[in-house]
Amino acid sequence: MRLQRPAQLWPAALLTASLFTASLLAAAAGVASAQEVGETLRTEVKGEILVEAPEEGPKRKSDPIPPLAMPVSDAASLARVPADVIERDGLQLVLDRKHHQLLVLRDGRMTRRYPAAVGTTGWETPAGHFRVFEKVKEPVWTHPVSGELVEAESEKNPLGSRWIGFYRDCNGRSGWDGEQYLDINGCTVAGFHGTPYRWTVGRAVSHGCVRLYEENVQEVFNLVSVGTQVIVLP
């Protein structure tokens, strides 16, 4: 059965809140906060079923909602982790895009495993080795169209209660995201965050960010620090 996507909940249900765009100021030091990054996201709601294509093209129907990932065992999960990662000491976060899950490793041992929402086709969560560069507790989100501030305690805040940034890129991105065509200029960031839309966790539905259940993102937030290694498996 197709899950409904109410138009009034588009920041998360239409998958536009998980990837942010920001303008970098040459004199700025450090990394933009989740709130600052969210303030400059440029997208536009195009409707529930049909979205606007470029002027020269026809309208295109929304893609089907991606399915939940199939469950896998602990052994199968660890088998995906490269040997050099297993051999490292300390705390590491390993995101398995294929199985839509986040593994917490300490001294090569898996101590926790969480379901996760990852980037959708064409907007995949970047693969590679990264480090946590930012942690924000109770982030405030700014609606990219109306400018409305959505407080952390609001059930409509698409970031949930925690933000953990680990990736930034300033090349811009564009393309079809399953709902609409997006053309993002400037910088984008990705990270782990909560979500009020629990049905999205376990699916490939975001623009690159990693959505976790609220109770899980709070655990991860307490475990990691700025500098914690993040490995994203393709």
Accessible surface in RSA format (square Angstrom, percent):
REM  Atomic radii and reference values for relative SASA: ProtOr
REM  Chains: A
REM  Algorithm: Lee & Richards
REM  Probe-radius: 1.40
REM  Slices: 20
REM RES _ NUM      All-atoms   Total-Side   Main-Chain    Non-polar    All polar
REM                ABS   REL    ABS   REL    ABS   REL    ABS   REL    ABS   REL
RES MET A   1   220.73 114.3 138.51  91.7  82.23 195.8 112.45  95.6 108.29 143.5
RES ARG A   2    99.47  41.8  79.46  40.5  20.01  47.6  65.73  89.8  33.74  20.4
RES LEU A   3    55.42  30.9  53.24  38.1   2.18   5.5  54.62  38.4   0.80   2.2
RES GLN A   4   129.80  72.6 115.38  84.3  14.41  34.3  59.95 127.6  69.85  53.0
RES ARG A   5    10.26   4.3   9.01   4.6   1.26   3.0   3.42   4.7   6.84   4.1
RES PRO A   6    49.94  36.4  40.94  37.3   9.00  32.7  49.89  41.2   0.05   0.3
RES ALA A   7    53.93  49.6  47.38  73.1   6.54  14.9  48.40  68.2   5.52  14.6
RES GLN A   8   131.63  73.6 105.32  77.0  26.30  62.6  54.52 116.1  77.11  58.5
RES LEU A   9    44.83  25.0  44.23  31.6   0.60   1.5  44.83  31.5   0.00   0.0
RES TRP A  10    20.44   8.2  20.44   9.9   0.00   0.0   9.13   4.9  11.31  18.3
RES PRO A  11    12.43   9.1  12.43  11.3   0.00   0.0  12.43  10.3   0.00   0.0
RES ALA A  12     1.73   1.6   1.72   2.7   0.00   0.0   1.73   2.4   0.00   0.0
RES ALA A  13     1.66   1.5   1.51   2.3   0.16   0.4   1.51   2.1   0.16   0.4
RES LEU A  14     5.40   3.0   5.40   3.9   0.00   0.0   5.40   3.8   0.00   0.0
RES LEU A  15     7.73   4.3   7.73   5.5   0.00   0.0   7.73   5.4   0.00   0.0
RES THR A  16     1.13   0.8   0.60   0.6   0.53   1.3   0.09   0.1   1.04   1.6
RES ALA A  17     1.13   1.0   1.09   1.7   0.04   0.1   1.13   1.6   0.00   0.0
RES SER A  18     0.46   0.4   0.46   0.6   0.00   0.0   0.00   0.0   0.46   0.6
RES LEU A  19     3.60   2.0   3.00   2.1   0.59   1.5   3.00   2.1   0.59   1.6
RES PHE A  20     0.00   0.0   0.00   0.0   0.00   0.0   0.00   0.0   0.00   0.0
RES THR A  21     2.19   1.6   2.19   2.2   0.00   0.0   1.40   1.9   0.78   1.2
RES ALA A  22     8.80   8.1   5.94   9.2   2.86   6.5   7.98  11.2   0.82   2.2
RES SER A  23    79.15  66.9  57.77  77.1  21.39  49.3  36.12  76.9  43.03  60.3
RES LEU A  24    86.44  48.1  58.41  41.8  28.03  70.5  59.43  41.7  27.02  72.7
RES LEU A  25   130.06  72.4 122.00  87.3   8.05  20.2 123.27  86.6   6.79  18.3
RES ALA A  26   117.97 108.5  69.40 107.1  48.56 110.5  82.65 116.4  35.32  93.6
RES ALA A  27   104.07  95.7  67.39 104.0  36.68  83.4  78.32 110.3  25.75  68.2
RES ALA A  28    63.41  58.3  32.84  50.7  30.57  69.5  42.37  59.7  21.05  55.8
RES ALA A  29   103.13  94.8  66.55 102.7  36.59  83.2  72.60 102.2  30.54  80.9
RES GLY A  30    63.77  78.6   0.00   N/A  63.77  78.6  37.46 102.8  26.30  58.9
RES VAL A  31    48.77  32.1  22.33  20.2  26.44  63.7  24.01  20.9  24.76  67.2
RES ALA A  32    25.50  23.4  15.93  24.6   9.58  21.8  21.48  30.3   4.02  10.6
RES SER A  33    34.67  29.3  33.70  45.0   0.97   2.2  29.67  63.2   5.00   7.0
RES ALA A  34     0.16   0.1   0.00   0.0   0.16   0.4   0.16   0.2   0.00   0.0
RES GLN A  35    60.73  34.0  60.28  44.1   0.45   1.1   9.66  20.6  51.07  38.7
RES GLU A  36    95.61  54.9  91.66  69.3   3.95   9.4  32.80  63.5  62.81  51.3
RES VAL A  37     1.31   0.9   1.31   1.2   0.00   0.0   1.31   1.1   0.00   0.0
RES GLY A  38     0.00   0.0   0.00   N/A   0.00   0.0   0.00   0.0   0.00   0.0
RES GLU A  39    77.18  44.3  57.72  43.7  19.45  46.3  12.59  24.4  64.58  52.7
RES THR A  40    39.44  28.0  35.34  35.8   4.09   9.8  39.44  53.0   0.00   0.0
RES LEU A  41     3.22   1.8   1.95   1.4   1.27   3.2   1.95   1.4   1.27   3.4
RES ARG A  42   158.59  66.6 149.42  76.2   9.17  21.8  68.83  94.1  89.77  54.4
RES THR A  43    15.96  11.4   0.49   0.5  15.47  36.9   6.69   9.0   9.27  14.0
RES GLU A  44   100.30  57.6  98.35  74.4   1.95   4.6  30.32  58.7  69.98  57.1
RES VAL A  45    50.91  33.5  34.02  30.8  16.89  40.7  34.03  29.6  16.88  45.8
RES LYS A  46    61.21  29.9  39.48  24.2  21.73  51.7  21.41  19.3  39.80  42.4
RES GLY A  47    30.64  37.8   0.00   N/A  30.64  37.8  28.59  78.4   2.05   4.6
RES GLU A  48    67.02  38.5  57.83  43.8   9.19  21.9  18.09  35.0  48.93  40.0
RES ILE A  49    91.24  51.9  88.59  66.0   2.65   6.4  88.59  63.8   2.65   7.2
RES LEU A  50    80.83  45.0  72.53  51.9   8.30  20.9  72.63  51.0   8.20  22.1
RES VAL A  51     2.54   1.7   1.48   1.3   1.06   2.5   2.54   2.2   0.00   0.0
RES GLU A  52    84.33  48.4  79.57  60.2   4.76  11.3  27.50  53.2  56.82  46.4
RES ALA A  53    16.68  15.3   2.47   3.8  14.21  32.3   2.97   4.2  13.70  36.3
RES PRO A  54    63.36  46.2  49.37  45.0  13.99  50.8  61.97  51.2   1.38   8.6
RES GLU A  55   181.72 104.3 143.97 108.9  37.76  89.9  66.20 128.1 115.52  94.3
RES GLU A  56   157.28  90.3 114.51  86.6  42.77 101.8  76.82 148.6  80.46  65.7
RES GLY A  57    30.14  37.2   0.00   N/A  30.14  37.2  15.71  43.1  14.43  32.3
RES PRO A  58   115.98  84.5 101.88  92.9  14.10  51.3 113.60  93.8   2.38  14.8
RES LYS A  59   125.84  61.4 100.44  61.6  25.41  60.5  53.13  47.8  72.72  77.5
RES ARG A  60    93.86  39.4  90.03  45.9   3.83   9.1  31.40  42.9  62.46  37.9
RES LYS A  61   148.60  72.5 141.50  86.8   7.11  16.9  84.28  75.9  64.32  68.5
RES SER A  62    16.49  13.9   1.24   1.7  15.24  35.1   1.24   2.6  15.24  21.4
RES ASP A  63    51.23  35.9  48.65  48.4   2.58   6.1  18.69  44.0  32.55  32.5
RES PRO A  64   109.02  79.5 101.28  92.3   7.74  28.1 101.48  83.8   7.54  46.9
RES ILE A  65    25.33  14.4   8.08   6.0  17.24  41.6   8.08   5.8  17.24  46.8
RES PRO A  66    30.51  22.2  26.21  23.9   4.31  15.7  30.51  25.2   0.00   0.0
RES PRO A  67   103.59  75.5  97.44  88.8   6.14  22.3 102.46  84.6   1.12   7.0
RES LEU A  68    99.55  55.4  85.50  61.2  14.06  35.3  85.50  60.0  14.06  37.8
RES ALA A  69    29.73  27.3   8.31  12.8  21.42  48.7  15.42  21.7  14.31  37.9
RES MET A  70   152.52  79.0 145.37  96.2   7.15  17.0 114.04  97.0  38.48  51.0
RES PRO A  71   121.37  88.5  91.96  83.8  29.41 106.9 103.17  85.2  18.20 113.1
RES VAL A  72    38.66  25.4  21.12  19.1  17.54  42.3  30.27  26.3   8.39  22.8
RES SER A  73    65.76  55.6  51.72  69.0  14.04  32.3  50.99 108.6  14.77  20.7
RES ASP A  74    77.76  54.5  74.28  73.9   3.48   8.2  23.62  55.6  54.14  54.0
RES ALA A  75    76.55  70.4  61.78  95.3  14.76  33.6  69.27  97.6   7.27  19.3
RES ALA A  76    42.18  38.8  32.52  50.2   9.66  22.0  39.55  55.7   2.62   6.9
RES SER A  77     0.10   0.1   0.00   0.0   0.10   0.2   0.00   0.0   0.10   0.1
RES LEU A  78    59.80  33.3  54.42  38.9   5.38  13.5  54.61  38.4   5.19  14.0
RES ALA A  79    86.53  79.6  46.01  71.0  40.52  92.2  58.92  83.0  27.62  73.2
RES ARG A  80    72.48  30.4  54.84  28.0  17.64  42.0  25.73  35.2  46.74  28.3
RES VAL A  81    10.54   6.9   0.00   0.0  10.54  25.4   0.26   0.2  10.28  27.9
RES PRO A  82    53.51  39.0  41.11  37.5  12.40  45.1  53.51  44.2   0.00   0.0
RES ALA A  83    70.23  64.6  58.06  89.6  12.17  27.7  62.42  87.9   7.81  20.7
RES ASP A  84    73.73  51.6  67.94  67.6   5.80  13.7  40.41  95.1  33.32  33.2
RES VAL A  85     0.42   0.3   0.42   0.4   0.00   0.0   0.42   0.4   0.00   0.0
RES ILE A  86    57.55  32.8  52.90  39.4   4.65  11.2  52.90  38.1   4.65  12.6
RES GLU A  87   135.60  77.8 104.36  79.0  31.23  74.4  47.38  91.7  88.21  72.0
RES ARG A  88    66.43  27.9  59.94  30.6   6.49  15.4  31.33  42.8  35.10  21.3
RES ASP A  89   121.75  85.3 101.21 100.7  20.54  48.6  29.62  69.7  92.14  91.9
RES GLY A  90    29.86  36.8   0.00   N/A  29.86  36.8  29.29  80.4   0.58   1.3
RES LEU A  91    29.81  16.6  15.49  11.1  14.32  36.0  15.49  10.9  14.32  38.5
RES GLN A  92     0.16   0.1   0.16   0.1   0.00   0.0   0.16   0.3   0.00   0.0
RES LEU A  93     0.00   0.0   0.00   0.0   0.00   0.0   0.00   0.0   0.00   0.0
RES VAL A  94     0.01   0.0   0.01   0.0   0.00   0.0   0.01   0.0   0.00   0.0
RES LEU A  95     0.00   0.0   0.00   0.0   0.00   0.0   0.00   0.0   0.00   0.0
RES ASP A  96     0.13   0.1   0.13   0.1   0.00   0.0   0.13   0.3   0.00   0.0
RES ARG A  97    51.83  21.8  48.07  24.5   3.76   8.9   9.39  12.8  42.44  25.7
RES LYS A  98   136.42  66.6 111.28  68.3  25.14  59.9  70.23  63.2  66.19  70.5
RES HIS A  99    35.58  19.4  29.08  20.2   6.50  16.6  17.60  18.1  17.98  20.9
RES HIS A 100    25.38  13.9  22.89  15.9   2.49   6.4  11.28  11.6  14.10  16.4
RES GLN A 101     9.58   5.4   9.58   7.0   0.00   0.0   4.05   8.6   5.54   4.2
RES LEU A 102     0.00   0.0   0.00   0.0   0.00   0.0   0.00   0.0   0.00   0.0
RES LEU A 103     0.00   0.0   0.00   0.0   0.00   0.0   0.00   0.0   0.00   0.0
RES VAL A 104     0.77   0.5   0.77   0.7   0.00   0.0   0.77   0.7   0.00   0.0
RES LEU A 105     0.00   0.0   0.00   0.0   0.00   0.0   0.00   0.0   0.00   0.0
RES ARG A 106   100.50  42.2  99.80  50.9   0.69   1.7  35.06  47.9  65.43  39.7
RES ASP A 107    85.62  60.0  65.91  65.6  19.71  46.6  21.80  51.3  63.82  63.7
RES GLY A 108    13.12  16.2   0.00   N/A  13.12  16.2   3.33   9.1   9.79  21.9
RES ARG A 109   163.73  68.7 160.08  81.6   3.65   8.7  64.18  87.7  99.56  60.3
RES MET A 110    37.07  19.2  12.55   8.3  24.53  58.4  12.55  10.7  24.53  32.5
RES THR A 111    56.45  40.2  23.94  24.3  32.51  77.5  29.55  39.7  26.91  40.7
RES ARG A 112    95.97  40.3  87.16  44.4   8.81  21.0  23.62  32.3  72.35  43.8
RES ARG A 113    81.32  34.1  54.73  27.9  26.59  63.3  15.87  21.7  65.45  39.7
RES TYR A 114    13.50   6.3  12.89   7.3   0.60   1.6  13.50  10.1   0.00   0.0
RES PRO A 115    56.95  41.5  53.54  48.8   3.41  12.4  56.03  46.3   0.93   5.8
RES ALA A 116     0.00   0.0   0.00   0.0   0.00   0.0   0.00   0.0   0.00   0.0
RES ALA A 117     0.00   0.0   0.00   0.0   0.00   0.0   0.00   0.0   0.00   0.0
RES VAL A 118     4.30   2.8   4.30   3.9   0.00   0.0   4.30   3.7   0.00   0.0
RES GLY A 119     5.24   6.5   0.00   N/A   5.24   6.5   0.00   0.0   5.24  11.7
RES THR A 120    13.52   9.6  13.50  13.7   0.02   0.1   1.13   1.5  12.39  18.7
RES THR A 121   117.19  83.3 107.07 108.5  10.12  24.1  71.29  95.8  45.90  69.4
RES GLY A 122    46.62  57.5   0.00   N/A  46.62  57.5  30.64  84.1  15.98  35.8
RES TRP A 123     1.97   0.8   1.97   1.0   0.00   0.0   0.79   0.4   1.17   1.9
RES GLU A 124    70.55  40.5  66.41  50.2   4.15   9.9  30.12  58.3  40.44  33.0
RES THR A 125     0.16   0.1   0.00   0.0   0.16   0.4   0.00   0.0   0.16   0.2
RES PRO A 126    24.60  17.9  15.74  14.4   8.86  32.2  24.60  20.3   0.00   0.0
RES ALA A 127    48.40  44.5  21.81  33.7  26.59  60.5  21.99  31.0  26.41  70.0
RES GLY A 128    26.26  32.4   0.00   N/A  26.26  32.4  25.55  70.1   0.71   1.6
RES HIS A 129   104.05  56.9  77.74  54.0  26.31  67.3  51.56  53.1  52.50  61.1
RES PHE A 130    42.05  21.0  30.47  18.9  11.58  30.1  39.15  23.7   2.90   8.3
RES ARG A 131   136.83  57.5 128.77  65.6   8.06  19.2  48.40  66.1  88.44  53.6
RES VAL A 132     2.22   1.5   0.00   0.0   2.22   5.4   0.00   0.0   2.22   6.0
RES PHE A 133    51.81  25.9  34.70  21.5  17.10  44.5  36.23  22.0  15.58  44.6
RES GLU A 134    22.07  12.7  19.30  14.6   2.76   6.6  14.68  28.4   7.39   6.0
RES LYS A 135    67.11  32.7  40.08  24.6  27.03  64.4  16.66  15.0  50.45  53.7
RES VAL A 136    34.31  22.6  31.48  28.5   2.83   6.8  34.31  29.8   0.00   0.0
RES LYS A 137   129.56  63.2 109.69  67.3  19.87  47.3  53.09  47.8  76.47  81.5
RES GLU A 138    81.86  47.0  71.75  54.3  10.12  24.1  39.96  77.3  41.91  34.2
RES PRO A 139     2.36   1.7   0.04   0.0   2.31   8.4   2.36   1.9   0.00   0.0
RES VAL A 140    32.10  21.1  30.07  27.2   2.02   4.9  30.07  26.1   2.02   5.5
RES TRP A 141     1.10   0.4   1.10   0.5   0.00   0.0   1.10   0.6   0.00   0.0
RES THR A 142    12.11   8.6  12.11  12.3   0.00   0.0  12.11  16.3   0.00   0.0
RES HIS A 143    25.22  13.8  24.00  16.7   1.22   3.1  15.51  16.0   9.71  11.3
RES PRO A 144    25.32  18.5   0.17   0.2  25.15  91.4   0.73   0.6  24.59 152.8
RES VAL A 145    89.60  59.0  58.26  52.7  31.33  75.5  61.84  53.7  27.75  75.3
RES SER A 146    77.68  65.6  37.90  50.6  39.78  91.6  46.75  99.5  30.93  43.3
RES GLY A 147    42.97  53.0   0.00   N/A  42.97  53.0  25.96  71.2  17.01  38.1
RES GLU A 148   106.59  61.2  96.14  72.7  10.45  24.9  38.33  74.1  68.26  55.7
RES LEU A 149    96.75  53.9  78.39  56.1  18.36  46.1  78.39  55.1  18.36  49.4
RES VAL A 150    13.87   9.1  11.20  10.1   2.68   6.5  13.87  12.1   0.00   0.0
RES GLU A 151    80.72  46.3  79.08  59.8   1.65   3.9  37.01  71.6  43.71  35.7
RES ALA A 152    12.30  11.3   3.39   5.2   8.91  20.3   3.39   4.8   8.91  23.6
RES GLU A 153   147.71  84.8 111.62  84.4  36.09  85.9  70.78 136.9  76.93  62.8
RES SER A 154    41.72  35.3  26.52  35.4  15.20  35.0  23.68  50.4  18.05  25.3
RES GLU A 155   141.60  81.3 125.88  95.2  15.72  37.4  54.36 105.2  87.23  71.2
RES LYS A 156   113.41  55.3 111.02  68.1   2.39   5.7  58.85  53.0  54.56  58.1
RES ASN A 157     1.30   0.9   0.35   0.3   0.95   2.3   0.35   0.8   0.95   0.9
RES PRO A 158     2.23   1.6   0.71   0.7   1.52   5.5   0.71   0.6   1.52   9.5
RES LEU A 159     0.00   0.0   0.00   0.0   0.00   0.0   0.00   0.0   0.00   0.0
RES GLY A 160     9.42  11.6   0.00   N/A   9.42  11.6   9.42  25.9   0.00   0.0
RES SER A 161    14.18  12.0  13.69  18.3   0.49   1.1  13.71  29.2   0.47   0.7
RES ARG A 162    22.06   9.3  22.06  11.2   0.00   0.0   0.00   0.0  22.06  13.4
RES TRP A 163     0.60   0.2   0.60   0.3   0.00   0.0   0.60   0.3   0.00   0.0
RES ILE A 164     0.00   0.0   0.00   0.0   0.00   0.0   0.00   0.0   0.00   0.0
RES GLY A 165     0.00   0.0   0.00   N/A   0.00   0.0   0.00   0.0   0.00   0.0
RES PHE A 166     4.67   2.3   0.00   0.0   4.67  12.1   0.00   0.0   4.67  13.4
RES TYR A 167    47.10  22.0  44.41  25.3   2.69   7.0  24.71  18.6  22.39  27.6
RES ARG A 168   102.30  43.0  74.87  38.2  27.42  65.3   9.41  12.9  92.88  56.3
RES ASP A 169    33.31  23.3  28.67  28.5   4.64  11.0   6.80  16.0  26.52  26.4
RES CYS A 170    62.33  47.2  36.75  41.0  25.59  60.1  29.23  74.0  33.11  35.7
RES ASN A 171   132.36  91.3  97.70  94.4  34.66  83.4  27.60  66.4 104.76 101.3
RES GLY A 172    18.53  22.9   0.00   N/A  18.53  22.9   5.85  16.1  12.68  28.4
RES ARG A 173    65.54  27.5  53.90  27.5  11.65  27.7  30.50  41.7  35.04  21.2
RES SER A 174    77.99  65.9  49.95  66.7  28.04  64.6  13.01  27.7  64.98  91.0
RES GLY A 175    28.71  35.4   0.00   N/A  28.71  35.4  27.33  75.0   1.38   3.1
RES TRP A 176    32.55  13.1  20.23   9.8  12.32  28.9  20.23  10.8  12.32  20.0
RES ASP A 177     1.60   1.1   0.00   0.0   1.60   3.8   0.94   2.2   0.66   0.7
RES GLY A 178    11.86  14.6   0.00   N/A  11.86  14.6  10.29  28.3   1.57   3.5
RES GLU A 179     1.63   0.9   1.63   1.2   0.00   0.0   1.52   2.9   0.12   0.1
RES GLN A 180     2.75   1.5   2.75   2.0   0.00   0.0   1.06   2.3   1.68   1.3
RES TYR A 181    78.24  36.5  63.91  36.4  14.33  37.3  43.28  32.5  34.96  43.1
RES LEU A 182    10.01   5.6   4.94   3.5   5.08  12.8   7.88   5.5   2.13   5.7
RES ASP A 183   102.08  71.5  83.27  82.9  18.82  44.5  31.31  73.7  70.77  70.6
RES ILE A 184     5.47   3.1   2.16   1.6   3.32   8.0   3.14   2.3   2.33   6.3
RES ASN A 185   118.02  81.4 105.17 101.6  12.84  30.9  34.08  82.0  83.94  81.1
RES GLY A 186    35.33  43.6   0.00   N/A  35.33  43.6  26.13  71.7   9.21  20.6
RES CYS A 187     4.85   3.7   4.85   5.4   0.00   0.0   0.08   0.2   4.77   5.1
RES THR A 188     1.24   0.9   1.24   1.3   0.00   0.0   0.00   0.0   1.24   1.9
RES VAL A 189     3.29   2.2   3.29   3.0   0.00   0.0   3.29   2.9   0.00   0.0
RES ALA A 190     0.00   0.0   0.00   0.0   0.00   0.0   0.00   0.0   0.00   0.0
RES GLY A 191     0.00   0.0   0.00   N/A   0.00   0.0   0.00   0.0   0.00   0.0
RES PHE A 192     0.00   0.0   0.00   0.0   0.00   0.0   0.00   0.0   0.00   0.0
RES HIS A 193     0.80   0.4   0.80   0.6   0.00   0.0   0.80   0.8   0.00   0.0
RES GLY A 194     0.00   0.0   0.00   N/A   0.00   0.0   0.00   0.0   0.00   0.0
RES THR A 195     1.86   1.3   0.52   0.5   1.34   3.2   0.26   0.3   1.60   2.4
RES PRO A 196    46.43  33.8  13.77  12.5  32.66 118.7  23.60  19.5  22.83 141.9
RES TYR A 197    21.60  10.1  19.60  11.1   2.01   5.2  19.30  14.5   2.30   2.8
RES ARG A 198   117.06  49.2 111.46  56.8   5.60  13.3  57.51  78.6  59.56  36.1
RES TRP A 199    73.39  29.5  57.39  27.8  16.00  37.6  58.95  31.4  14.44  23.4
RES THR A 200     0.00   0.0   0.00   0.0   0.00   0.0   0.00   0.0   0.00   0.0
RES VAL A 201     2.91   1.9   0.00   0.0   2.91   7.0   0.00   0.0   2.91   7.9
RES GLY A 202     6.33   7.8   0.00   N/A   6.33   7.8   6.33  17.4   0.00   0.0
RES ARG A 203    31.98  13.4  31.98  16.3   0.00   0.0   0.00   0.0  31.98  19.4
RES ALA A 204    20.70  19.0  20.70  31.9   0.00   0.0  20.70  29.2   0.00   0.0
RES VAL A 205     1.20   0.8   1.17   1.1   0.03   0.1   1.17   1.0   0.03   0.1
RES SER A 206     0.16   0.1   0.00   0.0   0.16   0.4   0.16   0.3   0.00   0.0
RES HIS A 207     2.83   1.5   2.83   2.0   0.00   0.0   1.22   1.3   1.61   1.9
RES GLY A 208     0.05   0.1   0.00   N/A   0.05   0.1   0.05   0.1   0.00   0.0
RES CYS A 209     0.00   0.0   0.00   0.0   0.00   0.0   0.00   0.0   0.00   0.0
RES VAL A 210     0.00   0.0   0.00   0.0   0.00   0.0   0.00   0.0   0.00   0.0
RES ARG A 211     2.59   1.1   2.59   1.3   0.00   0.0   0.44   0.6   2.15   1.3
RES LEU A 212     0.00   0.0   0.00   0.0   0.00   0.0   0.00   0.0   0.00   0.0
RES TYR A 213    52.19  24.4  52.19  29.7   0.00   0.0  19.72  14.8  32.48  40.0
RES GLU A 214    42.04  24.1  41.96  31.7   0.08   0.2  40.05  77.5   1.99   1.6
RES GLU A 215    89.20  51.2  79.72  60.3   9.48  22.6  58.30 112.8  30.89  25.2
RES ASN A 216    18.17  12.5  18.17  17.6   0.00   0.0   0.00   0.0  18.17  17.6
RES VAL A 217     0.00   0.0   0.00   0.0   0.00   0.0   0.00   0.0   0.00   0.0
RES GLN A 218    64.18  35.9  64.06  46.8   0.12   0.3   7.64  16.3  56.54  42.9
RES GLU A 219    77.73  44.6  73.11  55.3   4.62  11.0  30.63  59.2  47.10  38.5
RES VAL A 220     0.00   0.0   0.00   0.0   0.00   0.0   0.00   0.0   0.00   0.0
RES PHE A 221    20.61  10.3  20.61  12.8   0.00   0.0  20.61  12.5   0.00   0.0
RES ASN A 222   119.01  82.1  86.44  83.5  32.57  78.4  28.74  69.2  90.27  87.3
RES LEU A 223    47.86  26.7  28.64  20.5  19.21  48.3  30.89  21.7  16.97  45.7
RES VAL A 224     4.05   2.7   0.00   0.0   4.05   9.8   0.07   0.1   3.98  10.8
RES SER A 225    66.67  56.3  65.56  87.5   1.11   2.5  40.63  86.5  26.04  36.5
RES VAL A 226    98.72  65.0  75.16  68.0  23.56  56.8  75.16  65.3  23.56  63.9
RES GLY A 227    27.40  33.8   0.00   N/A  27.40  33.8  23.93  65.7   3.47   7.8
RES THR A 228    14.98  10.7   5.75   5.8   9.22  22.0   8.49  11.4   6.49   9.8
RES GLN A 229    41.50  23.2  40.68  29.7   0.82   1.9   2.72   5.8  38.78  29.4
RES VAL A 230     0.19   0.1   0.00   0.0   0.19   0.5   0.00   0.0   0.19   0.5
RES ILE A 231     3.69   2.1   3.69   2.8   0.00   0.0   3.69   2.7   0.00   0.0
RES VAL A 232     2.81   1.9   0.00   0.0   2.81   6.8   0.00   0.0   2.81   7.6
RES LEU A 233    11.33   6.3  11.33   8.1   0.00   0.0  11.33   8.0   0.00   0.0
RES PRO A 234    96.57  70.4  79.96  72.9  16.60  60.4  93.18  76.9   3.39  21.1
END  Absolute sums over single chains surface
CHAIN  1 A    10901.2       8469.9       2431.3       6029.9       4871.3
END  Absolute sums over all chains
TOTAL         10901.2       8469.9       2431.3       6029.9       4871.3
